[in-house]
């Protein structure tokens, strides 16, 4: 079965999983190329994402999309998802339980896509892979976790809050563009 079909099958499994928390919100499974070399992982959908059932479509998403374009790529070349695939009420932080429950599905999504590099956006995504890491200290570094290259980055919403973080965010994107990655649609 090809990767796209495997992802569709996984999405159906999530839809049918009645034990998952946050079922009052819409499912935002993820989008992009199933054959992507780069996988971006955020925290959880916000209000815009919940409404459109697509990841990173608000202001943070605009910045992320612009930065992807600035390194000569398009959003469609990469895959974008979140750890927690439904919106927590009032955009509160995802709970441990939510991360654990949705994290099992994220692990399978990663296995299917098998990217060359995973970009963990912000603290929650980073700590999913690297429990002891700190974004301010470790963003832009490359770690090997379970055989995958993982690069933590600031969350784009943090980059939108201040110029210093924005500049670091852009610099880390430049570093990302030097990795051996190809656009695969
Ligand atoms: N923030 C996230 O972490 N994920 C989204 O999809 C949108 C905003």
Backbone and ligand atoms as CSV (ligand in chain L), in Angstrom:
chain,resi,resn,atom,element,x,y,z
A,1,UNK,N,N,0.848,-1.193,0.000
A,1,UNK,CA,C,0.000,0.000,0.000
A,1,UNK,C,C,0.889,1.250,0.000
A,2,UNK,N,N,0.536,2.273,-0.805
A,2,UNK,CA,C,1.392,3.465,-0.805
A,2,UNK,C,C,1.156,4.317,0.456
A,3,UNK,N,N,2.078,5.263,0.642
A,3,UNK,CA,C,2.065,6.049,1.896
A,3,UNK,C,C,0.770,6.833,2.066
A,4,UNK,N,N,0.271,7.376,0.974
A,4,UNK,CA,C,-0.952,8.187,1.038
A,4,UNK,C,C,-2.113,7.322,1.557
A,5,UNK,N,N,-2.205,6.098,1.017
A,5,UNK,CA,C,-3.290,5.198,1.439
A,5,UNK,C,C,-3.128,4.801,2.900
A,6,UNK,N,N,-1.871,4.591,3.304
A,6,UNK,CA,C,-1.625,4.221,4.703
A,6,UNK,C,C,-2.017,5.366,5.636
A,7,UNK,N,N,-1.736,6.605,5.195
A,7,UNK,CA,C,-2.131,7.772,6.012
A,7,UNK,C,C,-3.650,7.886,6.077
A,8,UNK,N,N,-4.317,7.652,4.957
A,8,UNK,CA,C,-5.788,7.710,4.953
A,8,UNK,C,C,-6.368,6.670,5.915
A,9,UNK,N,N,-5.748,5.505,5.936
A,9,UNK,CA,C,-6.218,4.412,6.799
A,9,UNK,C,C,-6.021,4.798,8.280
A,10,UNK,N,N,-4.881,5.433,8.536
A,10,UNK,CA,C,-4.592,5.864,9.910
A,10,UNK,C,C,-5.595,6.935,10.354
A,11,UNK,N,N,-5.915,7.846,9.443
A,11,UNK,CA,C,-6.884,8.904,9.770
A,11,UNK,C,C,-8.242,8.276,10.135
A,12,UNK,N,N,-8.638,7.276,9.365
A,12,UNK,CA,C,-9.906,6.588,9.665
A,12,UNK,C,C,-9.886,5.942,11.048
A,13,UNK,N,N,-8.743,5.384,11.381
A,13,UNK,CA,C,-8.606,4.767,12.713
A,13,UNK,C,C,-8.803,5.796,13.813
A,14,UNK,N,N,-8.249,6.995,13.604
A,14,UNK,CA,C,-8.403,8.061,14.608
A,14,UNK,C,C,-9.871,8.464,14.709
A,15,UNK,N,N,-10.511,8.593,13.555
A,15,UNK,CA,C,-11.936,8.979,13.549
A,15,UNK,C,C,-12.756,7.967,14.349
A,16,UNK,N,N,-12.402,6.699,14.204
A,16,UNK,CA,C,-13.189,5.637,14.850
A,16,UNK,C,C,-12.812,5.424,16.316
A,17,UNK,N,N,-11.726,6.041,16.754
A,17,UNK,CA,C,-11.258,5.816,18.126
A,17,UNK,C,C,-12.094,6.666,19.099
A,18,UNK,N,N,-13.008,6.029,19.768
A,18,UNK,CA,C,-13.941,6.769,20.632
A,18,UNK,C,C,-13.349,7.042,22.015
A,19,UNK,N,N,-12.156,6.505,22.270
A,19,UNK,CA,C,-11.527,6.709,23.585
A,19,UNK,C,C,-10.694,8.007,23.594
A,20,UNK,N,N,-10.367,8.513,22.411
A,20,UNK,CA,C,-9.522,9.713,22.340
A,20,UNK,C,C,-10.200,10.920,22.997
A,21,UNK,N,N,-9.422,11.751,23.685
A,21,UNK,CA,C,-9.989,12.971,24.258
A,21,UNK,C,C,-10.244,14.043,23.178
A,22,UNK,N,N,-10.911,15.103,23.556
A,22,UNK,CA,C,-11.160,16.298,22.715
A,22,UNK,C,C,-12.044,16.014,21.502
A,23,UNK,N,N,-12.884,14.984,21.623
A,23,UNK,CA,C,-13.676,14.598,20.443
A,23,UNK,C,C,-14.758,15.612,20.068
A,24,UNK,N,N,-14.944,16.622,20.918
A,24,UNK,CA,C,-15.913,17.675,20.575
A,24,UNK,C,C,-15.327,18.637,19.532
A,25,UNK,N,N,-13.996,18.605,19.349
A,25,UNK,CA,C,-13.363,19.450,18.318
A,25,UNK,C,C,-13.190,18.639,17.036
A,26,UNK,N,N,-12.914,19.358,15.940
A,26,UNK,CA,C,-12.704,18.677,14.650
A,26,UNK,C,C,-11.337,18.012,14.596
A,27,UNK,N,N,-11.241,16.989,13.791
A,27,UNK,CA,C,-9.943,16.326,13.606
A,27,UNK,C,C,-9.113,17.102,12.593
A,28,UNK,N,N,-7.869,17.417,12.988
A,28,UNK,CA,C,-6.919,18.049,12.061
A,28,UNK,C,C,-5.774,17.053,11.925
A,29,UNK,N,N,-5.888,16.185,10.955
A,29,UNK,CA,C,-4.966,15.050,10.858
A,29,UNK,C,C,-3.573,15.476,10.412
A,30,UNK,N,N,-3.511,16.419,9.464
A,30,UNK,CA,C,-2.222,16.830,8.885
A,30,UNK,C,C,-2.386,16.913,7.392
A,31,UNK,N,N,-1.424,17.570,6.724
A,31,UNK,CA,C,-1.531,17.685,5.256
A,31,UNK,C,C,-0.162,17.866,4.639
A,32,UNK,N,N,-0.102,17.574,3.349
A,32,UNK,CA,C,1.149,17.732,2.617
A,32,UNK,C,C,1.456,16.485,1.824
A,33,UNK,N,N,2.723,16.359,1.451
A,33,UNK,CA,C,3.151,15.210,0.666
A,33,UNK,C,C,3.457,14.025,1.582
A,34,UNK,N,N,2.827,12.891,1.290
A,34,UNK,CA,C,3.078,11.681,2.091
A,34,UNK,C,C,4.527,11.216,1.905
A,35,UNK,N,N,5.163,11.672,0.810
A,35,UNK,CA,C,6.560,11.295,0.539
A,35,UNK,C,C,7.543,12.384,0.948
A,36,UNK,N,N,7.083,13.306,1.775
A,36,UNK,CA,C,7.911,14.463,2.134
A,36,UNK,C,C,9.230,14.062,2.809
A,37,UNK,N,N,10.252,14.852,2.545
A,37,UNK,CA,C,11.524,14.689,3.259
A,37,UNK,C,C,11.479,15.391,4.615
A,38,UNK,N,N,10.683,16.466,4.710
A,38,UNK,CA,C,10.600,17.215,5.969
A,38,UNK,C,C,9.208,17.088,6.559
A,39,UNK,N,N,9.184,16.793,7.848
A,39,UNK,CA,C,7.913,16.723,8.570
A,39,UNK,C,C,7.937,17.787,9.671
A,40,UNK,N,N,7.003,18.735,9.607
A,40,UNK,CA,C,6.867,19.754,10.653
A,40,UNK,C,C,5.804,19.303,11.641
A,41,UNK,N,N,6.132,19.381,12.924
A,41,UNK,CA,C,5.161,18.969,13.934
A,41,UNK,C,C,4.950,20.103,14.936
A,42,UNK,N,N,3.698,20.532,15.061
A,42,UNK,CA,C,3.351,21.555,16.044
A,42,UNK,C,C,2.702,20.923,17.261
A,43,UNK,N,N,2.030,21.778,17.997
A,43,UNK,CA,C,1.481,21.358,19.292
A,43,UNK,C,C,0.050,20.792,19.156
A,44,UNK,N,N,-0.856,21.648,18.772
A,44,UNK,CA,C,-2.262,21.262,18.645
A,44,UNK,C,C,-2.956,22.325,17.793
A,45,UNK,N,N,-4.059,21.979,17.156
A,45,UNK,CA,C,-4.754,22.985,16.334
A,45,UNK,C,C,-5.313,24.124,17.189
A,46,UNK,N,N,-5.401,25.296,16.575
A,46,UNK,CA,C,-6.069,26.431,17.209
A,46,UNK,C,C,-7.451,26.603,16.581
A,47,UNK,N,N,-8.053,27.782,16.786
A,47,UNK,CA,C,-9.425,28.007,16.310
A,47,UNK,C,C,-9.522,27.937,14.784
A,48,UNK,N,N,-8.566,28.572,14.084
A,48,UNK,CA,C,-8.624,28.560,12.606
A,48,UNK,C,C,-8.459,27.153,12.062
A,49,UNK,N,N,-7.536,26.431,12.681
A,49,UNK,CA,C,-7.259,25.063,12.230
A,49,UNK,C,C,-8.477,24.173,12.456
A,50,UNK,N,N,-9.131,24.392,13.605
A,50,UNK,CA,C,-10.319,23.605,13.947
A,50,UNK,C,C,-11.439,23.875,12.927
A,51,UNK,N,N,-11.570,25.147,12.567
A,51,UNK,CA,C,-12.620,25.539,11.635
A,51,UNK,C,C,-12.381,24.946,10.240
A,52,UNK,N,N,-11.117,24.980,9.796
A,52,UNK,CA,C,-10.817,24.545,8.423
A,52,UNK,C,C,-10.322,23.098,8.343
A,53,UNK,N,N,-10.126,22.485,9.534
A,53,UNK,CA,C,-9.605,21.105,9.593
A,53,UNK,C,C,-8.261,20.970,8.876
A,54,UNK,N,N,-7.459,22.026,8.975
A,54,UNK,CA,C,-6.108,22.005,8.376
A,54,UNK,C,C,-5.115,22.559,9.390
A,55,UNK,N,N,-3.890,22.020,9.422
A,55,UNK,CA,C,-2.907,22.513,10.386
A,55,UNK,C,C,-2.292,23.845,9.953
A,56,UNK,N,N,-1.915,24.660,10.907
A,56,UNK,CA,C,-1.165,25.900,10.657
A,56,UNK,C,C,-1.752,26.740,9.517
A,57,UNK,N,N,-2.959,27.218,9.734
A,57,UNK,CA,C,-3.584,28.086,8.724
A,57,UNK,C,C,-3.871,29.491,9.261
A,58,UNK,N,N,-3.491,29.763,10.519
A,58,UNK,CA,C,-3.662,31.102,11.083
A,58,UNK,C,C,-2.394,31.921,10.869
A,59,UNK,N,N,-2.148,32.863,11.767
A,59,UNK,CA,C,-0.969,33.741,11.617
A,59,UNK,C,C,0.341,32.957,11.708
A,60,UNK,N,N,0.399,32.000,12.651
A,60,UNK,CA,C,1.620,31.167,12.771
A,60,UNK,C,C,1.840,30.387,11.482
A,61,UNK,N,N,0.735,29.917,10.926
A,61,UNK,CA,C,0.811,29.141,9.689
A,61,UNK,C,C,1.316,29.976,8.529
A,62,UNK,N,N,0.896,31.258,8.520
A,62,UNK,CA,C,1.362,32.156,7.457
A,62,UNK,C,C,2.876,32.316,7.529
A,63,UNK,N,N,3.370,32.504,8.744
A,63,UNK,CA,C,4.823,32.662,8.907
A,63,UNK,C,C,5.535,31.374,8.494
A,64,UNK,N,N,5.007,30.257,8.939
A,64,UNK,CA,C,5.622,28.971,8.592
A,64,UNK,C,C,5.654,28.790,7.068
A,65,UNK,N,N,4.535,29.088,6.425
A,65,UNK,CA,C,4.436,28.931,4.967
A,65,UNK,C,C,5.416,29.876,4.257
A,66,UNK,N,N,5.523,31.121,4.748
A,66,UNK,CA,C,6.465,32.085,4.140
A,66,UNK,C,C,7.896,31.589,4.265
A,67,UNK,N,N,8.239,31.079,5.436
A,67,UNK,CA,C,9.614,30.607,5.649
A,67,UNK,C,C,9.913,29.398,4.774
A,68,UNK,N,N,8.916,28.538,4.585
A,68,UNK,CA,C,9.101,27.377,3.692
A,68,UNK,C,C,9.374,27.887,2.271
A,69,UNK,N,N,8.607,28.896,1.854
A,69,UNK,CA,C,8.782,29.458,0.501
A,69,UNK,C,C,10.146,30.120,0.351
A,70,UNK,N,N,10.580,30.794,1.428
A,70,UNK,CA,C,11.866,31.500,1.380
A,70,UNK,C,C,13.054,30.567,1.208
A,71,UNK,N,N,12.879,29.298,1.549
A,71,UNK,CA,C,14.003,28.381,1.293
A,71,UNK,C,C,13.787,27.624,-0.025
A,72,UNK,N,N,12.869,28.138,-0.837
A,72,UNK,CA,C,12.690,27.607,-2.184
A,72,UNK,C,C,11.750,26.411,-2.260
A,73,UNK,N,N,10.959,26.211,-1.213
A,73,UNK,CA,C,10.030,25.085,-1.200
A,73,UNK,C,C,8.612,25.598,-1.280
A,74,UNK,N,N,7.689,24.658,-1.321
A,74,UNK,CA,C,6.278,25.020,-1.206
A,74,UNK,C,C,5.691,24.176,-0.100
A,75,UNK,N,N,4.615,24.677,0.462
A,75,UNK,CA,C,3.942,23.951,1.539
A,75,UNK,C,C,3.602,22.518,1.127
A,76,UNK,N,N,3.252,22.361,-0.152
A,76,UNK,CA,C,2.825,21.039,-0.645
A,76,UNK,C,C,3.981,20.035,-0.680
A,77,UNK,N,N,5.229,20.548,-0.623
A,77,UNK,CA,C,6.394,19.652,-0.667
A,77,UNK,C,C,6.654,18.977,0.671
A,78,UNK,N,N,6.132,19.567,1.740
A,78,UNK,CA,C,6.462,19.086,3.086
A,78,UNK,C,C,5.201,18.445,3.682
A,79,UNK,N,N,5.334,17.907,4.875
A,79,UNK,CA,C,4.136,17.427,5.571
A,79,UNK,C,C,4.050,18.187,6.892
A,80,UNK,N,N,2.844,18.622,7.227
A,80,UNK,CA,C,2.650,19.426,8.431
A,80,UNK,C,C,1.564,18.789,9.289
A,81,UNK,N,N,1.870,18.587,10.566
A,81,UNK,CA,C,0.864,18.043,11.463
A,81,UNK,C,C,1.116,18.550,12.886
A,82,UNK,N,N,0.365,18.026,13.821
A,82,UNK,CA,C,0.519,18.371,15.243
A,82,UNK,C,C,0.580,17.087,16.057
A,83,UNK,N,N,1.064,17.224,17.297
A,83,UNK,CA,C,1.025,16.030,18.160
A,83,UNK,C,C,-0.436,15.727,18.464
A,84,UNK,N,N,-1.105,16.715,19.041
A,84,UNK,CA,C,-2.503,16.545,19.433
A,84,UNK,C,C,-3.354,16.994,18.237
A,85,UNK,N,N,-4.242,16.134,17.796
A,85,UNK,CA,C,-4.896,16.382,16.515
A,85,UNK,C,C,-6.310,16.957,16.618
A,86,UNK,N,N,-6.662,17.365,17.824
A,86,UNK,CA,C,-7.918,18.121,17.990
A,86,UNK,C,C,-7.642,19.290,18.926
A,87,UNK,N,N,-8.419,20.359,18.751
A,87,UNK,CA,C,-8.146,21.595,19.491
A,87,UNK,C,C,-8.537,21.493,20.965
A,88,UNK,N,N,-7.596,21.777,21.874
A,88,UNK,CA,C,-7.970,21.859,23.283
A,88,UNK,C,C,-8.817,23.126,23.502
A,89,UNK,N,N,-9.824,23.076,24.384
A,89,UNK,CA,C,-10.691,24.243,24.571
A,89,UNK,C,C,-9.894,25.488,24.967
A,90,UNK,N,N,-10.302,26.625,24.460
A,90,UNK,CA,C,-9.672,27.925,24.756
A,90,UNK,C,C,-8.178,27.940,24.432
A,91,UNK,N,N,-7.737,27.067,23.565
A,91,UNK,CA,C,-6.306,26.982,23.209
A,91,UNK,C,C,-5.402,26.716,24.399
A,92,UNK,N,N,-5.919,26.049,25.415
A,92,UNK,CA,C,-5.048,25.742,26.550
A,92,UNK,C,C,-3.966,24.767,26.108
A,93,UNK,N,N,-2.905,24.648,26.946
A,93,UNK,CA,C,-1.833,23.698,26.632
A,93,UNK,C,C,-2.416,22.286,26.599
A,94,UNK,N,N,-1.902,21.445,25.720
A,94,UNK,CA,C,-2.368,20.057,25.743
A,94,UNK,C,C,-1.923,19.352,27.027
A,95,UNK,N,N,-2.758,18.463,27.531
A,95,UNK,CA,C,-2.398,17.747,28.768
A,95,UNK,C,C,-1.490,16.563,28.424
A,96,UNK,N,N,-0.869,16.020,29.475
A,96,UNK,CA,C,-0.017,14.844,29.285
A,96,UNK,C,C,-0.766,13.690,28.658
A,97,UNK,N,N,-1.994,13.513,29.157
A,97,UNK,CA,C,-2.829,12.431,28.673
A,97,UNK,C,C,-3.154,12.616,27.174
A,98,UNK,N,N,-3.468,13.859,26.803
A,98,UNK,CA,C,-3.777,14.129,25.394
A,98,UNK,C,C,-2.551,13.866,24.519
A,99,UNK,N,N,-1.390,14.278,25.017
A,99,UNK,CA,C,-0.157,14.061,24.253
A,99,UNK,C,C,0.116,12.559,24.113
A,100,UNK,N,N,-0.141,11.836,25.193
A,100,UNK,CA,C,0.099,10.390,25.173
A,100,UNK,C,C,-0.865,9.687,24.197
A,101,UNK,N,N,-2.126,10.045,24.294
A,101,UNK,CA,C,-3.136,9.363,23.474
A,101,UNK,C,C,-2.950,9.671,21.980
A,102,UNK,N,N,-2.764,10.942,21.657
A,102,UNK,CA,C,-2.575,11.292,20.249
A,102,UNK,C,C,-1.150,10.972,19.789
A,103,UNK,N,N,-0.233,10.951,20.726
A,103,UNK,CA,C,1.170,10.654,20.417
A,103,UNK,C,C,1.358,9.281,19.788
A,104,UNK,N,N,0.502,8.324,20.179
A,104,UNK,CA,C,0.605,6.977,19.581
A,104,UNK,C,C,0.337,7.051,18.083
A,105,UNK,N,N,-0.626,7.893,17.724
A,105,UNK,CA,C,-0.948,8.030,16.299
A,105,UNK,C,C,0.135,8.819,15.567
A,106,UNK,N,N,0.686,9.825,16.246
A,106,UNK,CA,C,1.772,10.590,15.626
A,106,UNK,C,C,2.940,9.654,15.297
A,107,UNK,N,N,3.245,8.742,16.232
A,107,UNK,CA,C,4.367,7.817,16.019
A,107,UNK,C,C,4.140,7.001,14.743
A,108,UNK,N,N,2.893,6.600,14.527
A,108,UNK,CA,C,2.600,5.806,13.321
A,108,UNK,C,C,2.611,6.657,12.055
A,109,UNK,N,N,2.194,7.913,12.220
A,109,UNK,CA,C,2.242,8.853,11.080
A,109,UNK,C,C,3.708,9.067,10.646
A,110,UNK,N,N,4.576,9.203,11.635
A,110,UNK,CA,C,6.001,9.392,11.344
A,110,UNK,C,C,6.569,8.157,10.636
A,111,UNK,N,N,6.183,6.987,11.150
A,111,UNK,CA,C,6.684,5.728,10.556
A,111,UNK,C,C,6.285,5.627,9.087
A,112,UNK,N,N,5.059,6.023,8.790
A,112,UNK,CA,C,4.570,5.935,7.405
A,112,UNK,C,C,5.333,6.923,6.517
A,113,UNK,N,N,5.414,8.166,6.941
A,113,UNK,CA,C,6.057,9.201,6.108
A,113,UNK,C,C,7.558,8.953,6.016
A,114,UNK,N,N,8.140,8.502,7.123
A,114,UNK,CA,C,9.580,8.215,7.196
A,114,UNK,C,C,10.424,9.370,6.636
A,115,UNK,N,N,10.277,10.566,7.228
A,115,UNK,CA,C,10.960,11.749,6.672
A,115,UNK,C,C,12.466,11.714,6.930
A,116,UNK,N,N,13.186,12.533,6.193
A,116,UNK,CA,C,14.634,12.635,6.449
A,116,UNK,C,C,14.908,13.497,7.664
A,117,UNK,N,N,14.011,14.439,7.914
A,117,UNK,CA,C,14.194,15.303,9.083
A,117,UNK,C,C,12.827,15.701,9.651
A,118,UNK,N,N,12.769,15.717,10.969
A,118,UNK,CA,C,11.545,16.145,11.654
A,118,UNK,C,C,11.839,17.492,12.300
A,119,UNK,N,N,11.005,18.482,12.033
A,119,UNK,CA,C,11.157,19.777,12.692
A,119,UNK,C,C,10.091,19.876,13.776
A,120,UNK,N,N,10.547,19.965,15.013
A,120,UNK,CA,C,9.627,20.031,16.157
A,120,UNK,C,C,9.428,21.499,16.507
A,121,UNK,N,N,8.205,21.991,16.287
A,121,UNK,CA,C,7.927,23.418,16.485
A,121,UNK,C,C,7.455,23.677,17.916
A,122,UNK,N,N,8.316,24.294,18.685
A,122,UNK,CA,C,7.933,24.674,20.052
A,122,UNK,C,C,8.184,23.571,21.072
A,123,UNK,N,N,7.921,23.963,22.314
A,123,UNK,CA,C,8.256,23.140,23.481
A,123,UNK,C,C,7.572,21.772,23.491
A,124,UNK,N,N,6.278,21.744,23.207
A,124,UNK,CA,C,5.556,20.475,23.336
A,124,UNK,C,C,6.024,19.456,22.303
A,125,UNK,N,N,6.159,19.917,21.060
A,125,UNK,CA,C,6.612,18.997,20.014
A,125,UNK,C,C,8.050,18.557,20.316
A,126,UNK,N,N,8.873,19.505,20.753
A,126,UNK,CA,C,10.266,19.170,21.060
A,126,UNK,C,C,10.341,18.153,22.192
A,127,UNK,N,N,9.581,18.410,23.260
A,127,UNK,CA,C,9.652,17.511,24.424
A,127,UNK,C,C,9.032,16.134,24.159
A,128,UNK,N,N,8.212,16.027,23.135
A,128,UNK,CA,C,7.701,14.702,22.724
A,128,UNK,C,C,8.890,13.806,22.334
A,129,UNK,N,N,9.873,14.401,21.652
A,129,UNK,CA,C,11.047,13.642,21.214
A,129,UNK,C,C,12.179,13.713,22.234
A,130,UNK,N,N,12.327,14.874,22.851
A,130,UNK,CA,C,13.493,15.157,23.708
A,130,UNK,C,C,12.993,15.730,25.025
A,131,UNK,N,N,12.617,14.849,25.972
A,131,UNK,CA,C,11.973,15.333,27.199
A,131,UNK,C,C,12.803,16.349,27.987
A,132,UNK,N,N,14.128,16.291,27.911
A,132,UNK,CA,C,14.932,17.203,28.728
A,132,UNK,C,C,15.347,18.474,28.000
A,133,UNK,N,N,14.946,18.621,26.754
A,133,UNK,CA,C,15.471,19.745,25.954
A,133,UNK,C,C,14.759,21.061,26.265
A,134,UNK,N,N,15.448,22.152,25.952
A,134,UNK,CA,C,14.901,23.505,26.143
A,134,UNK,C,C,14.951,24.225,24.809
A,135,UNK,N,N,13.869,24.847,24.413
A,135,UNK,CA,C,13.834,25.455,23.081
A,135,UNK,C,C,14.908,26.524,22.924
A,136,UNK,N,N,15.027,27.416,23.917
A,136,UNK,CA,C,15.974,28.527,23.762
A,136,UNK,C,C,17.419,28.012,23.630
A,137,UNK,N,N,17.706,26.888,24.281
A,137,UNK,CA,C,19.068,26.341,24.242
A,137,UNK,C,C,19.277,25.424,23.031
A,138,UNK,N,N,18.248,24.668,22.688
A,138,UNK,CA,C,18.452,23.565,21.745
A,138,UNK,C,C,17.868,23.778,20.350
A,139,UNK,N,N,17.136,24.882,20.153
A,139,UNK,CA,C,16.569,25.093,18.819
A,139,UNK,C,C,17.714,25.248,17.806
A,140,UNK,N,N,17.489,24.655,16.647
A,140,UNK,CA,C,18.500,24.735,15.583
A,140,UNK,C,C,19.528,23.619,15.628
A,141,UNK,N,N,19.556,22.863,16.734
A,141,UNK,CA,C,20.494,21.734,16.801
A,141,UNK,C,C,19.818,20.509,16.196
A,142,UNK,N,N,20.645,19.547,15.787
A,142,UNK,CA,C,20.060,18.317,15.236
A,142,UNK,C,C,20.333,17.164,16.195
A,143,UNK,N,N,19.288,16.451,16.552
A,143,UNK,CA,C,19.389,15.313,17.461
A,143,UNK,C,C,18.943,14.060,16.690
A,144,UNK,N,N,19.457,12.924,17.080
A,144,UNK,CA,C,18.960,11.679,16.487
A,144,UNK,C,C,18.085,11.004,17.545
A,145,UNK,N,N,16.834,10.794,17.196
A,145,UNK,CA,C,15.891,10.162,18.126
A,145,UNK,C,C,15.231,8.986,17.396
A,146,UNK,N,N,15.391,7.794,17.944
A,146,UNK,CA,C,14.847,6.571,17.304
A,146,UNK,C,C,15.203,6.497,15.821
A,147,UNK,N,N,16.400,6.906,15.494
A,147,UNK,CA,C,16.853,6.828,14.099
A,147,UNK,C,C,16.415,8.001,13.231
A,148,UNK,N,N,15.638,8.924,13.792
A,148,UNK,CA,C,15.212,10.094,13.015
A,148,UNK,C,C,16.016,11.323,13.409
A,149,UNK,N,N,16.331,12.152,12.395
A,149,UNK,CA,C,16.939,13.459,12.679
A,149,UNK,C,C,15.831,14.370,13.169
A,150,UNK,N,N,16.018,14.964,14.326
A,150,UNK,CA,C,15.000,15.871,14.868
A,150,UNK,C,C,15.635,17.237,15.118
A,151,UNK,N,N,15.052,18.277,14.530
A,151,UNK,CA,C,15.542,19.638,14.770
A,151,UNK,C,C,14.453,20.434,15.494
A,152,UNK,N,N,14.697,20.796,16.754
A,152,UNK,CA,C,13.724,21.672,17.420
A,152,UNK,C,C,13.846,23.096,16.877
A,153,UNK,N,N,12.721,23.771,16.830
A,153,UNK,CA,C,12.692,25.189,16.411
A,153,UNK,C,C,11.759,25.922,17.357
A,154,UNK,N,N,11.877,27.226,17.384
A,154,UNK,CA,C,10.868,28.002,18.109
A,154,UNK,C,C,9.512,27.757,17.450
A,155,UNK,N,N,8.462,27.855,18.235
A,155,UNK,CA,C,7.130,27.792,17.638
A,155,UNK,C,C,6.925,29.099,16.863
A,156,UNK,N,N,6.330,29.049,15.662
A,156,UNK,CA,C,6.142,30.304,14.917
A,156,UNK,C,C,5.365,31.358,15.702
A,157,UNK,N,N,4.488,30.956,16.608
A,157,UNK,CA,C,3.751,31.972,17.378
A,157,UNK,C,C,4.705,32.728,18.303
A,158,UNK,N,N,5.757,32.073,18.780
A,158,UNK,CA,C,6.766,32.768,19.601
A,158,UNK,C,C,7.561,33.727,18.719
A,159,UNK,N,N,7.848,33.300,17.492
A,159,UNK,CA,C,8.582,34.161,16.553
A,159,UNK,C,C,7.767,35.409,16.201
A,160,UNK,N,N,6.444,35.273,16.236
A,160,UNK,CA,C,5.589,36.429,15.920
A,160,UNK,C,C,5.538,37.432,17.069
A,161,UNK,N,N,5.972,36.998,18.247
A,161,UNK,CA,C,5.881,37.884,19.422
A,161,UNK,C,C,7.106,38.772,19.625
A,162,UNK,N,N,8.211,38.499,18.932
A,162,UNK,CA,C,9.398,39.346,19.155
A,162,UNK,C,C,10.430,39.184,18.056
A,163,UNK,N,N,11.114,40.295,17.746
A,163,UNK,CA,C,12.061,40.290,16.628
A,163,UNK,C,C,13.249,39.361,16.860
A,164,UNK,N,N,13.741,39.309,18.106
A,164,UNK,CA,C,14.923,38.485,18.368
A,164,UNK,C,C,14.617,37.017,18.050
A,165,UNK,N,N,13.461,36.555,18.528
A,165,UNK,CA,C,13.082,35.153,18.270
A,165,UNK,C,C,12.807,34.944,16.780
A,166,UNK,N,N,12.168,35.937,16.162
A,166,UNK,CA,C,11.872,35.843,14.723
A,166,UNK,C,C,13.170,35.668,13.918
A,167,UNK,N,N,14.193,36.448,14.283
A,167,UNK,CA,C,15.459,36.346,13.562
A,167,UNK,C,C,16.093,34.973,13.730
A,168,UNK,N,N,16.016,34.442,14.963
A,168,UNK,CA,C,16.575,33.102,15.197
A,168,UNK,C,C,15.777,32.052,14.422
A,169,UNK,N,N,14.477,32.240,14.414
A,169,UNK,CA,C,13.592,31.316,13.697
A,169,UNK,C,C,13.992,31.266,12.210
A,170,UNK,N,N,14.215,32.453,11.623
A,170,UNK,CA,C,14.580,32.518,10.198
A,170,UNK,C,C,15.951,31.902,9.942
A,171,UNK,N,N,16.855,32.125,10.901
A,171,UNK,CA,C,18.210,31.583,10.771
A,171,UNK,C,C,18.165,30.047,10.801
A,172,UNK,N,N,17.332,29.524,11.679
A,172,UNK,CA,C,17.215,28.070,11.782
A,172,UNK,C,C,16.628,27.491,10.507
A,173,UNK,N,N,15.735,28.231,9.878
A,173,UNK,CA,C,15.191,27.788,8.599
A,173,UNK,C,C,16.284,27.691,7.543
A,174,UNK,N,N,17.236,28.657,7.595
A,174,UNK,CA,C,18.358,28.622,6.639
A,174,UNK,C,C,19.161,27.356,6.852
A,175,UNK,N,N,19.370,27.017,8.132
A,175,UNK,CA,C,20.129,25.811,8.445
A,175,UNK,C,C,19.384,24.578,7.913
A,176,UNK,N,N,18.081,24.600,8.073
A,176,UNK,CA,C,17.258,23.492,7.593
A,176,UNK,C,C,17.449,23.311,6.082
A,177,UNK,N,N,17.579,24.442,5.372
A,177,UNK,CA,C,17.696,24.369,3.913
A,177,UNK,C,C,19.033,23.773,3.477
A,178,UNK,N,N,19.996,23.686,4.390
A,178,UNK,CA,C,21.288,23.099,4.019
A,178,UNK,C,C,21.295,21.581,4.227
A,179,UNK,N,N,20.237,21.045,4.794
A,179,UNK,CA,C,20.154,19.596,4.970
A,179,UNK,C,C,19.907,18.941,3.612
A,180,UNK,N,N,20.283,17.669,3.505
A,180,UNK,CA,C,20.104,17.003,2.193
A,180,UNK,C,C,18.660,16.564,2.053
A,181,UNK,N,N,17.856,17.501,1.564
A,181,UNK,CA,C,16.438,17.200,1.452
A,181,UNK,C,C,15.955,17.582,0.058
A,182,UNK,N,N,15.016,16.805,-0.433
A,182,UNK,CA,C,14.518,17.047,-1.796
A,182,UNK,C,C,13.023,17.336,-1.739
A,183,UNK,N,N,12.577,18.093,-2.729
A,183,UNK,CA,C,11.125,18.335,-2.817
A,183,UNK,C,C,10.500,17.116,-3.474
A,184,UNK,N,N,9.624,16.468,-2.756
A,184,UNK,CA,C,8.946,15.293,-3.346
A,184,UNK,C,C,7.447,15.476,-3.187
A,185,UNK,N,N,6.774,15.578,-4.302
A,185,UNK,CA,C,5.321,15.796,-4.224
A,185,UNK,C,C,4.572,14.458,-4.232
L,1,LIG,N1,N,-0.216,26.060,16.509
L,1,LIG,C1,C,0.101,24.742,16.448
L,1,LIG,O1,O,0.883,24.241,17.227
L,1,LIG,N2,N,-0.485,24.023,15.504
L,1,LIG,C2,C,-1.329,24.502,14.592
L,1,LIG,O2,O,-1.807,23.753,13.741
L,1,LIG,C3,C,-1.630,25.882,14.690
L,1,LIG,C4,C,-1.071,26.638,15.646
